[in-house]
Amino acid sequence: SRTPSRRKVTPMPHTIVNPAELHDPTPFGYSHTASIPPGAELVLVSGQYGSNPDGSVVSTDFGEQVQRAFQNLGTALAAHGLTLADVVQLRTYMVSPDFEKLGTIGGVVAAACGEALPTQTVIGVAALAMPDILFEVEAVAVRP
């Protein structure tokens, strides 16, 4: 019988677990589960898109929007003294989903979040808040 792999990466205050009975999600840029210890504080970040500081969309290129959305997410987290390594859950939204876009998202998440990939749900949508927005990410982070 296979035992679940359990991996805690410090200094994060949460534990990532990818049960051995489920497929390995890490090549796709996410983990199956994350647990948060008692007393930890959750920080919720609303949807960030690939925007410039004035709110305009950085580019019509999907990859550039994903990169900028994660930069913006990092900025929002830094306002709370956190980094992308403190994220335990992502919800990502993309217009007109396909495997190439999934690969782009997975690569950016892996580069941004490090070894302990957060849980993630990718949601395909027909449109987002403004016509030029192709990608949006919201997050839950944890602080001890």
Contact map, one row per residue, 1 for C-alpha under 8 A:
111000000000000000000000000000000000000000000000000000000000000000000000000000000000000000000000000000000000000000000000000000000000000000000000
111100000000000000011000000000000000000000000000000000000000000000000000000000000000000000000000000000000000000000000000000000000000000000000000
111110000000000000111000000000000000000000000000000000000000000000000000000000000000000000000000000000000000000000000000000000000000000000000000
011111000000000011111000000000000000000000000000000000000000000000000000000000000000000000000000000000000000000000000000000000000000000000000000
001111100000000011110000000000000000000000000000000000000000000000000000000000000000000000000000000000000000000000000000000000000000000000000000
000111110000001111100000000000000000000000000000000000000000000000000000000000000000000000000000000000000000000000000000000000000000000000000000
000011111000001110000000000000000000000000000000000000000000000000000000000000000000000000000000000000000000000000000000000000000000000000000000
000001111101011100000000000000000000000000000000000000000000000000000000000000000000000000000000000000000000000000010000000000000000000000000000
000000111111001000000000000000000000000000000000000000000000000000000000000000000000000000000000000000000000000000110000000000000000000000000000
000000011111100000000000000000000000000000000000000000000000000000000000000000000000000000000000000000000000000000000000000000000000000000000000
000000001111100000000000000000000000000000000000000000000000000000000000000000000000000000000000000000000000000000000000000000000000000000000000
000000011111111000000000000000000000000000000000000000000000000000000000000000000000110000000000000000000000000000000000000000000000000000000000
000000000111111000000000000000000001100100000000000000000000000000000000000000000000010000000000000000000000000000000000000000000000000000000111
000000010001111100000000000000000111100000000000000000000000000000000000000000000000000100000000000000000000000000000000000000000000000000000100
000001111001111110000000000000000111000000000000000000000000000000000000000000000000000000000000000000000000000000000000000000000000000000000000
000001110000011111000000000000111110000000000000000000000000000000000000000000000000000000000000000000000000000000011100000000000000000000000000
000111100000001111100000000000111100000000000000000000000000000000000000000000000000000000000000000000000000000000000000000000000000000000000000
000111000000000111110101100000111000000000000000000000000000000000000000000000000000000000000000000000000000000000000000000000000000000000000000
001111000000000011111100000000010000000000000000000000000000000000000000000000000000000000000000000000000000000000000000000000000000000000000000
011110000000000001111111000000000000000000000000000000000000000000000000000000000000000000000000000000000000000000000000000000000000000000000000
011100000000000000111110000000000000000000000000000000000000000000000000000000000000000000000000000000000000000000000000000000000000000000000000
000000000000000001111111000000000000000000000000000000000000000000000000000000000000000000000000000000000000000000000000000000000000000000000000
000000000000000000011111100000000000000000000000000000000000000000000000000000000000000000000000000000000000000000000000000000000000000000000000
000000000000000001010111111000000000000000000000000000000000000000000000000000000000000000000000000000000000000000000000000000000000000000000000
000000000000000001000011111111110000000000000000000000000000000000000000000000000000000000000000000000000000000000000000000000000000000000000000
000000000000000000000001111111100000000000000000000000000000000000000000000000000000000000000000000000000000000000001000000000000000000000000000
000000000000000000000001111111000000000000000000000000000000000000000000000000000000000000000000000000000100000000000000000000000000000000000000
000000000000000000000000111111000000000000000000000000000000000000000000000000000000000000000000000001100110000000000000000000000000000000000000
000000000000000000000000111111100000000000000000000000000000000000000000000000000000000000000000000000001111110000001000000000000000000000000000
000000000000000000000000111111110000000000000000000000000000000000000000000000000000000000000000000000000100110000001111000000000000000000000000
000000000000000111000000110011111100000000000000000000000000000000000000000000000000000000000000000000000000000000011111000000000000000000000000
000000000000000111100000100001111100000000000000000000000000000000000000000000000000000000000000000000000000000000000011000000000000000000000000
000000000000000111000000000000111110000000000000000000000000000000000000000000000000000000000000000000000000000000000110000000000000000000000000
000000000000011110000000000000111111000000000000000000000000000000000000000000000000000110000000000000000000000000000110000000000000000000000000
000000000000011100000000000000001111100000000000000000000000000000000000000000000000000000000000000000000000000000000000000000000000000000000000
000000000000111000000000000000000111110100000000000000000000000000000000000000000000000000000000000000000000000000000000000000000000000000000100
000000000000110000000000000000000011111100000000000000000000000000000000000000000000000000000000000000000000000000000000000000000000000000000001
000000000000000000000000000000000001111100000000000000000000000000000000000000000000000000000000000000000000000000000000000000000000000000000000
000000000000000000000000000000000000111110000000000000000000000000000000000000000000000000000000000000000000000000000000000000000000000000000001
000000000000100000000000000000000001111111000000000000000000000000000000000000000000000000000000000000000000000000000000000000000000000000000111
000000000000000000000000000000000000001111100000000000000000000000000000000000000000000000000000000000000000000000000000000000000000000000000111
000000000000000000000000000000000000000111110000000000000000000000000000000000000000000000000000000000000000000000000000000000000000000000011110
000000000000000000000000000000000000000011111000000000000000000000000000000000010000000000000000000000000000000000000000000000000000000000011110
000000000000000000000000000000000000000001111100000000000000000000000000000000000000000000000000000000000000000000000000000000000000000001111000
000000000000000000000000000000000000000000111111000000000000000000000000100110000000000000000000000000000000000000000000000000000000000001111000
000000000000000000000000000000000000000000011111000000000000000000000000000000000000000000000000000000000000000000000000000000000000000011100000
000000000000000000000000000000000000000000001111100000000000000000000000000000000000000000000000000000000000000000000000000000000000000111100000
000000000000000000000000000000000000000000001111111000000000000000001101100000000000000000000000000000000000000000000000000000000000000111000000
000000000000000000000000000000000000000000000011111000001000000011011001000000000000000000000000000000000000000000000000000000000000101110000000
000000000000000000000000000000000000000000000001111100001110000111111101000000000000000000000000000000000000000000000000000000000000101100000000
000000000000000000000000000000000000000000000001111111111100000010011001000000000000000000000000000000000000000000000000000000000000000000000000
000000000000000000000000000000000000000000000000011111111100000000000000000000000000000000000000000000000000000000000000000000000000000000000000
000000000000000000000000000000000000000000000000001111110000000000000000000000000000000000000000000000000000000000000000000000000000000000000000
000000000000000000000000000000000000000000000000001111110000000000000000000000000000000000000000000000000000000000000000000000000000000000000000
000000000000000000000000000000000000000000000000001111111000000000000000000000000000000000000000000000000000000000000000000000000000000000000000
000000000000000000000000000000000000000000000000001111111100000000000000000000000000000000000000000000000000000000000000000000000000000000000000
000000000000000000000000000000000000000000000000111100111111000010000000000000000000000000000000000000000000000000000000000000000001100000000000
000000000000000000000000000000000000000000000000011100011111000110010000000000000000000000000000000000000000000000000000000000000000000000000000
000000000000000000000000000000000000000000000000010000001111110110000000000000000000000000000000000000000000000000000000000000000000000000000000
000000000000000000000000000000000000000000000000000000001111110110000000000000000000000000000000000000000000000000000000000000000001110000000000
000000000000000000000000000000000000000000000000000000000011111110000000000000000000000000000000000000000000000000000000000000000000000000000000
000000000000000000000000000000000000000000000000000000000011111111000000000000000000000000000000000010000000000000000000000000000000011000000000
000000000000000000000000000000000000000000000000000000000000111111100000000000000000000000000000000010011000000000000000000000000000000000000000
000000000000000000000000000000000000000000000000010000000111111111110000000000000000000000000000000000000000000000000000000000000000000000000000
000000000000000000000000000000000000000000000000111000001111111111111000000000000000000000000000000000000000000000000000000000000000111000000000
000000000000000000000000000000000000000000000000110000000000011111111100000000000000000000000000000000011001000000000000000000000000001100000000
000000000000000000000000000000000000000000000000010000000000001111111110000000000000000000000000000000000001000000000000000000000000000000000000
000000000000000000000000000000000000000000000000111000000100000111111111000000000000000000000000000000000000000000000000000000000000000000000000
000000000000000000000000000000000000000000000001111000000000000011111111100000000000000000000000000000000000000000000000000000000000001110000000
000000000000000000000000000000000000000000000001010000000000000001111111110000000000000000000000000000000001000100000000000000000000000010000000
000000000000000000000000000000000000000000000000000000000000000000111111111000000000000000000000000000000000000000000000000000000000000000000000
000000000000000000000000000000000000000000000001111000000000000000011111111100000000000000000000000000000000000000000000000000000000000000000000
000000000000000000000000000000000000000000001001000000000000000000001111111110000001000000000000000000000000000000000000000000000000000011100000
000000000000000000000000000000000000000000000000000000000000000000000111111111000011000000000000000000000000000000000000000000000000000000000000
000000000000000000000000000000000000000000000000000000000000000000000011111111100000000000000000000000000000000000000000000000000000000000000000
000000000000000000000000000000000000000000001000000000000000000000000001111111110000000000000000000000000000000000000000000000000000000000000000
000000000000000000000000000000000000000000001000000000000000000000000000111111111111000000000000000000000000000000000000000000000000000000001000
000000000000000000000000000000000000000000000000000000000000000000000000011111111110000000000000000000000000000000000000000000000000000000000000
000000000000000000000000000000000000000000000000000000000000000000000000001111111100000000000000000000000000000000000000000000000000000000000000
000000000000000000000000000000000000000000100000000000000000000000000000000111111100000000000000000000000000000000000000000000000000000000000000
000000000000000000000000000000000000000000000000000000000000000000000000000011111110000000000000000000000000000000000000000000000000000000000000
000000000000000000000000000000000000000000000000000000000000000000000000000011111111110000000000000000000000000000000000000000000000000000001010
000000000000000000000000000000000000000000000000000000000000000000000000010011001111111000000000000000000000000000000000000000000000000000000000
000000000000000000000000000000000000000000000000000000000000000000000000110010000111111000000000000000000000000110000000000000000000000000001000
000000000001000000000000000000000000000000000000000000000000000000000000000000000111111000000000000000000000000111010000000000000000000000000000
000000000001100000000000000000000000000000000000000000000000000000000000000000000111111100000000000000000000000000000000000000000000000000001110
000000000000000000000000000000000000000000000000000000000000000000000000000000000011111111000000000000000000000010000100000000000000000000111100
000000000000010000000000000000000100000000000000000000000000000000000000000000000000011111000000000000000000000000001110000000000000000000111100
000000000000000000000000000000000100000000000000000000000000000000000000000000000000001111100000000000000000000000000111000000000000000000111000
000000000000000000000000000000000000000000000000000000000000000000000000000000000000001111110000000000000000000000000111100000000000000011110000
000000000000000000000000000000000000000000000000000000000000000000000000000000000000000011111000000000000000000000000001111000000000000011100000
000000000000000000000000000000000000000000000000000000000000000000000000000000000000000001111100000000000000000000000001111000000000001111000000
000000000000000000000000000000000000000000000000000000000000000000000000000000000000000000111110000000000000000000000000011110000000001110000000
000000000000000000000000000000000000000000000000000000000000000000000000000000000000000000011111100000000000000000000000011110000000011100000000
000000000000000000000000000000000000000000000000000000000000000000000000000000000000000000001111100000000000000000000000000111110000011000000000
000000000000000000000000000000000000000000000000000000000000000000000000000000000000000000000111110000000000000000000000000111000000000000000000
000000000000000000000000000000000000000000000000000000000000000000000000000000000000000000000111111011000000000000000000000110000000000000000000
000000000000000000000000000000000000000000000000000000000000000000000000000000000000000000000001111111000000000000000000000000000000000000000000
000000000000000000000000000000000000000000000000000000000000000000000000000000000000000000000000111111100000000000000000000000000000000000000000
000000000000000000000000000000000000000000000000000000000000000000000000000000000000000000000000011111110000000000000000000000000000000000000000
000000000000000000000000000000000000000000000000000000000000011000000000000000000000000000000000111111111000000000000000000000000000000000000000
000000000000000000000000000100000000000000000000000000000000000000000000000000000000000000000000111111111100000000000000000000000000000000000000
000000000000000000000000000100000000000000000000000000000000000000000000000000000000000000000000001111111110000000000000000000000000000000000000
000000000000000000000000000000000000000000000000000000000000001001000000000000000000000000000000000111111111000000000000000000000000000000000000
000000000000000000000000000010000000000000000000000000000000001001000000000000000000000000000000000011111111100000000000000000000000000000000000
000000000000000000000000001111000000000000000000000000000000000000000000000000000000000000000000000001111111110000000000000000000000000000000000
000000000000000000000000000110000000000000000000000000000000000000000000000000000000000000000000000000111111111000000000000000000000000000000000
000000000000000000000000000010000000000000000000000000000000000001100100000000000000000000000000000000011111111100000000000000000000000000000000
000000000000000000000000000011000000000000000000000000000000000000000000000000000000000000000000000000001111111111001000000000000000000000000000
000000000000000000000000000011000000000000000000000000000000000000000000000000000000000000000000000000000111111111101000000000000000000000000000
000000000000000000000000000000000000000000000000000000000000000000000000000000000000000000000000000000000011111111000000000000000000000000000000
000000000000000000000000000000000000000000000000000000000000000000000100000000000001100000000000000000000001111111000000000000000000000000000000
000000000000000000000000000000000000000000000000000000000000000000000000000000000001101000000000000000000000111111111100000000000000000000000000
000000000000000000000000000000000000000000000000000000000000000000000000000000000000100000000000000000000000111111111000000000000000000000000000
000000001000000000000000000000000000000000000000000000000000000000000000000000000000000000000000000000000000010011111000000000000000000000000000
000000011000000100000000000000100000000000000000000000000000000000000000000000000000100000000000000000000000000011111100000000000000000000000000
000000000000000100000000010011100000000000000000000000000000000000000000000000000000000100000000000000000000110011111110000000000000000000000000
000000000000000100000000000001101100000000000000000000000000000000000000000000000000001111000000000000000000000010011111000000000000000000000000
000000000000000000000000000001111100000000000000000000000000000000000000000000000000000111000000000000000000000000001111100000000000000000000000
000000000000000000000000000001110000000000000000000000000000000000000000000000000000000011110000000000000000000000000111110000000000000000000000
000000000000000000000000000000000000000000000000000000000000000000000000000000000000000001110000000000000000000000000011111000000000000000000000
000000000000000000000000000000000000000000000000000000000000000000000000000000000000000000111100000000000000000000000001111100000000000000000000
000000000000000000000000000000000000000000000000000000000000000000000000000000000000000000111100000000000000000000000000111110000000000000000000
000000000000000000000000000000000000000000000000000000000000000000000000000000000000000000001111100000000000000000000000011111000000000000000000
000000000000000000000000000000000000000000000000000000000000000000000000000000000000000000001111100000000000000000000000001111110000000000000000
000000000000000000000000000000000000000000000000000000000000000000000000000000000000000000000011000000000000000000000000000111110000000000000000
000000000000000000000000000000000000000000000000000000000000000000000000000000000000000000000010000000000000000000000000000011111110110000000000
000000000000000000000000000000000000000000000000000000000000000000000000000000000000000000000010000000000000000000000000000011111110111100000000
000000000000000000000000000000000000000000000000000000000000000000000000000000000000000000000000000000000000000000000000000000111110100000000000
000000000000000000000000000000000000000000000000000000000000000000000000000000000000000000000000000000000000000000000000000000111111100000000000
000000000000000000000000000000000000000000000000000000000000000000000000000000000000000000000000000000000000000000000000000000111111110000000000
000000000000000000000000000000000000000000000000000000001001000000000000000000000000000000000000000000000000000000000000000000000111110000000000
000000000000000000000000000000000000000000000000110000001001000010000000000000000000000000000000000000000000000000000000000000111111111100000000
000000000000000000000000000000000000000000000000000000000001010010000000000000000000000000000110000000000000000000000000000000110011111100000000
000000000000000000000000000000000000000000000000110000000000010011001000000000000000000000011110000000000000000000000000000000010000111110000000
000000000000000000000000000000000000000000000011110000000000000001001000000000000000000000011100000000000000000000000000000000010000111111000000
000000000000000000000000000000000000000000000111100000000000000000001100100000000000000001111000000000000000000000000000000000000000001111100000
000000000000000000000000000000000000000000011111000000000000000000000000100000000000000001110000000000000000000000000000000000000000000111110000
000000000000000000000000000000000000000000011110000000000000000000000000100000000000001111100000000000000000000000000000000000000000000011111000
000000000000000000000000000000000000000001111000000000000000000000000000000000000000001111000000000000000000000000000000000000000000000001111100
000000000000000000000000000000000000000001111000000000000000000000000000000010000101011110000000000000000000000000000000000000000000000000111110
000000000000110000000000000000000001000111100000000000000000000000000000000000000000011100000000000000000000000000000000000000000000000000011111
000000000000100000000000000000000000000111100000000000000000000000000000000000000100010000000000000000000000000000000000000000000000000000001111
000000000000100000000000000000000000101110000000000000000000000000000000000000000000000000000000000000000000000000000000000000000000000000000111
